[in-house]
Amino acid sequence: MSNVLDPIEARVIGTLIEKRITVPDSYPLTILALVNGCNQSNNRAPVMTLDEAEVSRAVERLRERGFTSLYLGAATRVPKYTETFCDRLGLAAPEAALLCELMLRGAQMPGELRARAERLHRFADLAEVEATLQGMAGTTPPLVIVLPREPGARAARWQHTLFGDDALAGAATASLATPSERRAGADRIAALEARVDELEAALAALRVALGS
């Protein structure tokens, strides 16, 4: 993308989207409220410890690109900020919810996204989540990509593309296992399953012996 975000900018945008939807009475946000939202320990991965100066600089960088805006309400004594990111990208509510969660918590599987985005948008089922992700992956440039499925994972994870090509390449490389690594992982899982079976059989025999 021509305008990529750094991790602090992504946390700021994600927090503004989240608060706009979940606590509309407290929105727009002051810098202090935005700092607290960025640093909260729930619904965040990784947890950050940003200060006011870092968040203020990020907000101003985003303003220059048209992704945030200064709120100038008549009753406002302290500067407050809104996000214009969703409007600039033309995001519908389901897309905004998923992209927000990806910015706040990183790469996730569709099932995780459905559960965590429930507070932002109610998806009818997992198929709707997957269809929305596919649609976002089909934009030019894509807003999200699917990462290689990790050995033993129930499903592949999705990640936003807002950190740029270098970060995406690193994430994809880290998630991509070679055929020999995948075989080794499968062998380890099979060995563990066999060991569990042995322990269960031994436990059953012990129970019979104690009962007799």
Salt bridges, closest charged atoms under 4 A:
ASP6 OD2 - ARG61 NH2 3.11
GLU9 OE2 - ARG61 NE 2.62
GLU9 OE1 - ARG65 NH1 3.38
GLU18 OE1 - LYS19 NZ 3.49
GLU18 OE1 - ARG44 NH2 2.57
GLU18 OE2 - ARG119 NH1 2.63
GLU60 OE2 - ARG63 NH1 3.30
GLU83 OE2 - ARG20 NE 2.76
GLU101 OE2 - ARG119 NH2 2.74
GLU118 OE2 - ARG122 NH1 2.68
GLU128 OE2 - HIS121 NE2 3.91
GLU150 OE2 - ARG157 NH2 3.19
GLU198 OE1 - ARG195 NH1 3.24
